[in-house]
Amino acid sequence: MLFKTQSASVYGIDAYLVEVEVDVGSVRMQDFNVVGLPDNAVKESRERIKSALRNCGFEFPHGQGVTINLAPADVRKEGSAFDLPMALGLVGCMGHFFGKQLNQCRFLGELSSMEVFDLCAAHFLQRWPPANLA
């Protein structure tokens, strides 16, 4: 199943949209792949996401492969602010957002084991129109 969320990142002084596409069941069992030029902090998000979902009462999709694509693929994605949109995509793949509109929101946030999420420096962004992006 595929679920998309939206986020944003900074490249130099410009902000740009990042589409987070989460696909569960598309690869070998137990694989967790993040593609789209992620740095090490983004690649290490698996354990933060698993822990945060478990502590919020959600199950991580065990026995199924997970592929997360961060688009556009030609720009480097840095930092842990993609934890929240990736986790929301996983929850969406499990059917918890059926019929809900998340495409009007942009999500940024680092997940924590103890809390739902920690606000990152850019804060949790809601209803950030794409027109505001350079």
C-alpha positions in Angstrom: 0.0 0.0 0.0 1.2 3.5 -0.8 0.6 6.6 1.2 2.0 10.1 0.6 2.7 13.0 3.0 4.4 16.3 2.4 7.3 18.0 4.1 9.9 20.6 3.3 13.6 21.2 3.5 16.1 23.9 3.0 18.7 24.0 0.3 21.0 27.0 0.8 18.6 29.8 1.6 15.7 28.4 -0.4 12.9 26.1 1.0 11.5 23.4 -1.2 8.7 20.9 -0.9 9.6 17.2 -0.2 7.1 14.6 -1.1 7.4 11.6 1.3 6.0 8.4 -0.4 5.8 5.4 1.9 5.2 1.9 0.4 4.7 -1.1 2.6 5.0 -4.6 1.2 6.9 -3.7 -1.9 10.4 -5.2 -1.0 11.8 -8.2 0.8 10.6 -8.9 4.2 12.3 -6.9 7.0 13.8 -4.4 4.7 13.5 -0.7 5.5 14.9 1.5 2.7 14.9 5.3 2.5 15.8 6.6 -1.0 16.1 10.1 -2.4 19.6 11.2 -1.2 19.0 10.9 2.6 21.9 11.7 4.9 22.8 9.4 7.9 20.3 11.1 10.3 17.5 10.3 7.8 18.7 6.7 7.3 18.8 6.2 11.1 15.1 7.2 11.5 13.9 3.6 11.5 14.5 3.0 15.2 13.1 6.4 16.2 10.0 5.7 14.1 9.5 2.1 15.4 9.8 3.3 19.0 7.6 6.3 18.7 4.8 4.3 16.9 4.9 1.6 19.5 4.7 4.1 22.3 1.7 5.8 20.6 -0.2 2.5 20.3 0.6 1.7 16.6 2.3 -1.4 15.2 5.3 -1.2 13.0 4.6 -3.3 9.8 6.5 -6.5 10.8 7.2 -9.0 8.2 6.7 -6.5 5.4 9.3 -4.5 3.6 9.1 -0.7 3.8 10.4 1.7 1.1 10.3 5.4 1.7 11.0 7.8 -1.2 11.9 11.4 -0.6 11.3 13.4 -3.7 12.8 15.2 -5.4 15.6 12.6 -5.6 18.3 14.9 -6.8 18.5 17.1 -3.7 20.2 15.9 -0.5 17.8 15.5 2.5 19.4 16.3 5.9 18.4 16.0 9.5 15.8 14.2 11.6 12.9 16.5 10.7 11.7 13.8 8.2 10.8 11.4 11.1 7.3 12.7 11.5 6.2 12.7 7.8 7.7 9.2 7.4 5.9 7.9 10.5 2.6 9.5 9.3 3.1 7.7 6.0 3.5 4.4 7.7 0.4 4.9 9.8 -1.4 5.9 6.7 -0.3 2.7 5.0 -1.9 0.8 7.8 -5.3 2.5 7.0 -5.6 4.9 10.0 -6.0 8.0 7.8 -8.6 6.5 5.4 -10.7 9.4 4.0 -8.6 12.1 5.9 -7.0 14.9 3.9 -3.3 15.3 4.8 -2.3 16.8 1.5 -3.1 20.3 2.7 -0.4 20.1 5.5 3.4 20.0 5.5 5.0 18.0 8.4 8.4 18.5 10.0 9.4 16.9 13.3 11.8 14.7 15.0 10.3 11.7 16.8 11.1 10.8 20.3 10.6 7.5 22.2 9.1 9.3 25.2 6.9 11.8 23.5 4.8 11.9 20.3 7.4 14.2 18.7 9.8 17.0 19.5 9.3 20.2 17.6 12.2 20.9 15.3 13.7 24.4 14.8 11.4 25.0 11.9 8.4 24.0 14.1 5.5 21.8 13.1 4.1 23.2 9.9 0.4 23.1 9.2 -1.4 24.5 6.2 1.8 26.0 4.7 0.7 26.9 1.2 3.1 25.8 -1.5 3.0 29.3 -2.9 5.1 30.4 0.1 8.0 28.3 -1.0 10.7 29.9 -3.2 
